[in-house]
Amino acid sequence: MLAVFGEEIVKATFVRSLCVGLWLGCAGASNLALAEKPLSQVSAPKPLMQAKQVVPNVYYVQGVSELGSSANQNFISNAGFVVTPAGVVVIDALGSPELARRLLAEIAKVTKKPIHTVVLTHYHADHIYGLQVFKDLGARIVAHGAAREYLTSDTARLRLESSRQELWPWVDEKTRLVPADEWLTGNKVLTVGGVRFDIQPVGPSHTAEDLVVYLPQQKVLFAGDLVFRNRIPFVGQADSRHWIEAMQSLLKFDTRWVVPGHGPISNDAKADMTLTRDYLIYLRESMGRAAKDMEPFESAYVSTDWSKFEKMPLFKSANRMNAYNTYLLMEQEAK
């Protein structure tokens, strides 16, 4: 049964590749290590996926607040879908082909209509590795053109190679990167079956290619990874200054419900963007001072008071890398 809810940054290739390794594990891990992956990780109970209704015909599934792993099938992000008379529009494709197939099964519980379009909020692995499943069904893929450079980059290739080991068997040699059919360069109004989707670029923020999807008739905003709820955000090579500004622009939408890229749905956009915004501001202020004073990162990190955020899920996994990337960014901005 369906649950019903009312409720550039651092440009050096070396640095970008290093961050890939830090986040997912070393891309050069041996095949022997893969073969020795504990059976329990593969046979562990799969994480629950359940379509939750936001308003009639609008649904989302919520990933777990964890790092991606074979144990959770890389189900660490959210995805949404909207049922229209002409077919289903999906927002984001989840983090493995198996998850995309499970999402299709959830959609089939609601409607037998075909998948019409998939809109990607950005090209991070946990949102795109399921894309091939929808493409093979004939869905049209829409994304921002700024992702094209990433898609053909060493960073994307290394990330996929690493994922084939760290997320095996859910991401394997058959998993591929899928380009969009339509690359956007500006705002777009997409109308499917009489339902209007306002697609607006908001990058560079979390990524260069960030998009949000707003349904004005339903007052629902799919905010992608501009909004994290109930967990520490993943900053990566984000333009955090513009990210903070972009979150302010989201408040201009007449929104009743916000579906974040990670975490539960929100019906109070202003309050629920506070954590992400305040965290980014604190990173910039603390690491900015250190970079300006030419204080080594290790010393700056140890001396920074993280007490406001240290109890948040994924703090231990993500905070140090977020701080380091922000330190590098602030060095670049100071030049």
C-alpha positions as CSV (number, residue, x, y, z in Angstrom):
1,M,0.0,0.0,0.0
2,L,1.2,3.5,-0.8
3,A,2.0,5.7,2.2
4,V,0.3,9.1,1.8
5,F,2.2,12.2,3.0
6,G,0.7,15.6,3.7
7,E,3.3,17.2,4.9
8,E,34.6,25.9,-11.0
9,I,35.4,25.5,-8.5
10,V,38.6,23.3,-8.1
11,K,39.5,22.5,-11.6
12,A,42.6,20.4,-11.2
13,T,41.9,16.9,-12.5
14,F,44.1,15.4,-9.8
15,V,42.1,17.0,-7.1
16,R,38.8,16.0,-8.6
17,S,40.0,12.4,-9.1
18,L,41.3,12.3,-5.5
19,C,37.9,13.3,-4.2
20,V,36.3,10.5,-6.2
21,G,38.6,8.1,-4.5
22,L,37.9,9.5,-1.0
23,W,34.2,9.3,-1.5
24,L,33.7,5.9,-3.0
25,G,36.9,4.1,-2.3
26,C,40.1,3.7,-4.4
27,A,39.3,3.2,-8.0
28,G,42.5,1.0,-8.2
29,A,41.2,-1.6,-5.8
30,S,42.1,-5.1,-7.0
31,N,39.8,-7.6,-8.5
32,L,40.8,-9.9,-5.6
33,A,39.3,-7.4,-3.1
34,L,36.1,-7.5,-5.2
35,A,36.0,-11.2,-5.2
36,E,36.4,-11.2,-1.4
37,K,33.5,-8.8,-0.8
38,P,31.5,-10.3,2.1
39,L,28.6,-12.4,0.9
40,S,26.5,-10.6,3.6
41,Q,26.9,-7.3,1.7
42,V,25.3,-8.9,-1.4
43,S,22.7,-10.9,0.3
44,A,21.7,-8.4,3.0
45,P,18.0,-7.3,3.0
46,K,17.5,-4.7,0.4
47,P,16.5,-1.2,1.7
48,L,12.8,-0.5,1.7
49,M,11.5,1.5,-1.3
50,Q,7.9,2.7,-1.1
51,A,6.2,5.3,-3.2
52,K,4.8,8.1,-1.1
53,Q,2.1,10.4,-2.4
54,V,2.8,14.1,-2.1
55,V,-0.5,15.3,-3.7
56,P,-2.7,13.3,-6.2
57,N,-0.6,12.0,-9.1
58,V,2.7,13.2,-7.6
59,Y,5.0,10.7,-5.7
60,Y,8.5,10.3,-4.5
61,V,10.7,7.6,-3.0
62,Q,13.2,8.3,-0.2
63,G,16.7,6.9,0.0
64,V,18.5,6.0,3.2
65,S,20.8,8.4,5.0
66,E,24.0,6.4,4.4
67,L,26.9,6.3,2.1
68,G,26.3,4.2,-1.0
69,S,27.2,0.6,-0.7
70,S,26.4,-2.8,-2.1
71,A,24.4,-3.4,1.1
72,N,22.0,-0.6,0.3
73,Q,22.1,-0.9,-3.6
74,N,23.3,2.8,-3.6
75,F,19.8,3.8,-2.6
76,I,20.9,7.0,-0.9
77,S,19.0,9.7,-2.8
78,N,15.4,10.5,-3.6
79,A,13.5,10.3,-6.9
80,G,10.0,11.5,-7.9
81,F,7.4,10.7,-10.5
82,V,4.3,12.5,-11.8
83,V,1.5,10.6,-13.5
84,T,-0.1,12.5,-16.4
85,P,-2.7,11.5,-19.0
86,A,0.1,11.2,-21.6
87,G,2.5,9.1,-19.4
88,V,4.8,9.4,-16.4
89,V,7.5,12.0,-15.9
90,V,10.3,10.8,-13.6
91,I,12.6,13.2,-11.7
92,D,16.0,11.5,-11.2
93,A,16.9,7.9,-11.9
94,L,18.5,6.7,-8.6
95,G,21.9,5.1,-8.0
96,S,21.8,1.7,-9.8
97,P,19.9,-0.1,-12.5
98,E,18.3,-2.4,-9.9
99,L,17.0,0.6,-8.1
100,A,15.5,2.0,-11.3
101,R,13.7,-1.4,-11.8
102,R,12.4,-1.2,-8.3
103,L,11.2,2.3,-9.0
104,L,9.4,1.1,-12.1
105,A,7.7,-1.5,-9.9
106,E,6.5,1.2,-7.6
107,I,5.2,3.2,-10.5
108,A,3.4,0.2,-11.8
109,K,1.4,0.0,-8.5
110,V,0.0,3.4,-9.3
111,T,-0.4,3.4,-13.1
112,K,0.2,1.3,-16.2
113,K,1.1,4.4,-18.3
114,P,4.5,4.4,-20.0
115,I,7.5,6.4,-18.9
116,H,7.4,9.6,-21.0
117,T,10.3,11.7,-19.8
118,V,13.1,11.6,-17.2
119,V,14.4,15.0,-15.9
120,L,17.8,14.9,-14.2
121,T,18.4,17.4,-11.5
122,H,22.2,16.7,-11.9
123,Y,24.6,14.1,-13.0
124,H,25.9,12.7,-9.7
125,A,26.2,8.9,-9.5
126,D,23.5,8.3,-7.0
127,H,21.0,10.1,-9.3
128,I,22.0,8.7,-12.7
129,Y,23.2,5.0,-12.6
130,G,19.6,3.9,-13.0
131,L,19.1,6.0,-16.1
132,Q,19.8,3.2,-18.7
133,V,16.7,1.3,-17.5
134,F,14.5,4.2,-18.4
135,K,16.3,4.9,-21.7
136,D,15.9,1.3,-22.8
137,L,12.1,1.8,-22.3
138,G,12.2,4.7,-24.7
139,A,12.0,7.6,-22.2
140,R,13.2,11.0,-23.3
141,I,16.0,12.3,-21.0
142,V,16.3,16.0,-20.2
143,A,19.2,17.6,-18.3
144,H,21.3,20.7,-18.2
145,G,24.0,21.1,-20.9
146,A,26.7,21.8,-18.3
147,A,26.7,18.1,-17.6
148,R,28.1,17.2,-21.0
149,E,31.7,18.0,-20.0
150,Y,31.4,15.8,-16.9
151,L,29.9,12.9,-18.8
152,T,33.0,12.5,-21.0
153,S,35.5,13.3,-18.3
154,D,38.1,11.2,-16.6
155,T,36.2,11.9,-13.3
156,A,33.0,10.3,-14.6
157,R,35.0,7.3,-16.0
158,L,36.9,6.8,-12.7
159,R,33.8,7.2,-10.6
160,L,32.0,4.5,-12.6
161,E,35.1,2.2,-12.5
162,S,35.2,2.6,-8.7
163,S,31.4,2.1,-8.4
164,R,31.6,-1.2,-10.3
165,Q,33.7,-2.5,-7.4
166,E,32.3,-0.7,-4.4
167,L,28.6,-1.2,-5.5
168,W,28.9,-4.6,-7.1
169,P,26.7,-6.4,-8.1
170,W,24.2,-3.6,-8.4
171,V,26.6,-1.5,-10.5
172,D,28.7,-3.7,-12.8
173,E,30.3,-3.9,-16.2
174,K,26.9,-3.5,-17.9
175,T,26.2,-0.2,-16.1
176,R,26.8,2.7,-18.5
177,L,26.6,6.5,-18.5
178,V,23.7,7.8,-20.5
179,P,23.6,11.2,-22.1
180,A,20.5,13.4,-22.3
181,D,18.3,13.6,-25.4
182,E,17.8,17.3,-24.7
183,W,20.4,19.5,-23.1
184,L,19.0,22.7,-21.6
185,T,20.8,26.0,-21.5
186,G,18.1,28.0,-19.8
187,N,14.6,27.8,-18.3
188,K,12.1,25.4,-19.9
189,V,8.4,24.8,-19.6
190,L,7.7,21.2,-20.2
191,T,4.0,20.2,-20.7
192,V,3.1,16.5,-20.7
193,G,-0.5,15.5,-20.8
194,G,-1.6,18.9,-19.8
195,V,0.6,19.0,-16.7
196,R,3.1,21.8,-16.5
197,F,6.7,21.4,-15.3
198,D,8.8,24.5,-14.9
199,I,12.4,23.4,-15.2
200,Q,14.9,26.0,-13.9
201,P,18.7,25.9,-13.9
202,V,20.2,26.9,-10.5
203,G,23.8,26.0,-11.1
204,P,26.7,26.2,-10.6
205,S,25.7,25.3,-7.1
206,H,25.9,21.7,-5.8
207,T,27.0,21.0,-9.4
208,A,27.5,23.0,-12.5
209,E,24.3,21.5,-14.0
210,D,21.8,21.8,-11.2
211,L,18.2,21.9,-12.2
212,V,15.0,22.2,-10.1
213,V,11.6,21.1,-11.2
214,Y,8.5,23.0,-10.1
215,L,4.9,22.0,-10.6
216,P,2.9,25.2,-10.3
217,Q,-0.5,23.6,-10.4
218,Q,0.4,21.3,-7.6
219,K,2.8,23.7,-5.8
220,V,5.4,20.9,-5.5
221,L,9.1,21.6,-6.0
222,F,11.7,18.9,-6.7
223,A,14.8,20.7,-5.4
224,G,17.5,18.1,-6.2
225,D,20.6,18.3,-4.1
226,L,20.3,22.0,-3.4
227,V,18.3,20.8,-0.4
228,F,19.5,18.1,2.0
229,R,17.3,17.2,5.0
230,N,18.3,15.4,8.2
231,R,21.9,14.8,7.1
232,I,25.1,16.5,6.4
233,P,25.2,17.7,2.7
234,F,27.8,16.3,0.3
235,V,29.7,19.4,-1.0
236,G,32.2,17.9,-3.4
237,Q,33.4,20.5,-5.9
238,A,30.4,22.7,-5.3
239,D,30.2,26.5,-5.9
240,S,29.0,27.0,-2.3
241,R,28.6,30.8,-2.7
242,H,26.2,30.4,-5.6
243,W,24.6,27.4,-3.8
244,I,23.6,29.7,-0.9
245,E,22.3,32.3,-3.4
246,A,20.3,29.7,-5.3
247,M,18.6,28.5,-2.2
248,Q,17.3,32.0,-1.7
249,S,15.8,31.9,-5.2
250,L,13.9,28.7,-4.3
251,L,11.9,30.7,-1.8
252,K,10.4,32.7,-4.7
253,F,8.4,29.7,-5.8
254,D,4.8,29.4,-4.5
255,T,5.6,26.1,-2.9
256,R,3.7,24.0,-0.5
257,W,5.8,20.9,-0.7
258,V,9.6,20.5,-1.3
259,V,11.1,17.1,-2.2
260,P,14.8,17.3,-1.5
261,G,17.5,15.3,-3.1
262,H,18.1,13.6,0.2
263,G,15.9,13.2,3.2
264,P,12.2,13.5,3.9
265,I,9.7,15.8,2.2
266,S,9.3,19.3,3.6
267,N,6.3,21.6,3.9
268,D,8.4,24.5,5.3
269,A,11.0,25.4,2.7
270,K,12.5,28.3,4.6
271,A,13.0,26.4,7.8
272,D,14.2,23.3,6.1
273,M,16.8,25.0,4.0
274,T,18.4,26.5,7.1
275,L,20.6,23.5,7.9
276,T,22.1,23.3,4.4
277,R,22.5,27.0,4.2
278,D,24.0,27.4,7.6
279,Y,26.4,24.5,7.1
280,L,27.7,26.0,3.8
281,I,28.1,29.4,5.4
282,Y,30.0,27.9,8.3
283,L,32.3,26.0,6.0
284,R,33.0,29.1,4.0
285,E,33.7,31.3,7.1
286,S,35.9,28.8,9.0
287,M,37.8,27.5,6.0
288,G,38.0,31.0,4.4
289,R,39.7,32.4,7.5
290,A,42.2,29.6,7.5
291,A,42.9,30.0,3.8
292,K,43.3,33.8,4.1
293,D,45.7,33.3,7.0
294,M,47.6,30.5,5.2
295,E,46.9,28.2,8.0
296,P,47.4,24.5,7.0
297,F,44.2,22.6,6.5
298,E,45.0,20.0,9.2
299,S,45.5,22.6,11.8
300,A,42.4,24.6,10.7
301,Y,40.2,21.5,10.7
302,V,41.2,20.4,14.2
303,S,40.7,23.9,15.7
304,T,37.3,24.4,14.2
305,D,34.3,23.9,16.4
306,W,32.0,21.4,14.7
307,S,29.6,20.8,17.6
308,K,26.6,22.3,15.8
309,F,26.7,19.7,13.1
310,E,28.6,16.7,14.5
311,K,25.5,14.8,15.6
312,M,24.0,14.9,12.1
313,P,23.9,11.7,10.1
314,L,27.0,11.2,7.8
315,F,29.0,13.9,9.7
316,K,31.9,11.5,10.3
317,S,31.8,10.3,6.7
318,A,31.5,13.6,4.8
319,N,32.5,16.6,6.9
320,R,36.3,16.3,6.6
321,M,36.1,16.0,2.8
322,N,33.6,18.9,2.7
323,A,35.9,21.1,4.7
324,Y,38.9,20.2,2.6
325,N,37.1,20.9,-0.7
326,T,35.8,24.2,0.8
327,Y,39.4,25.1,1.9
328,L,40.6,24.6,-1.6
329,L,37.7,26.6,-3.0
330,M,38.4,29.5,-0.7
331,E,42.0,29.5,-1.7
332,Q,40.9,29.8,-5.3
333,E,38.4,32.6,-4.5
334,A,41.2,34.6,-2.7
335,K,43.4,34.7,-5.8
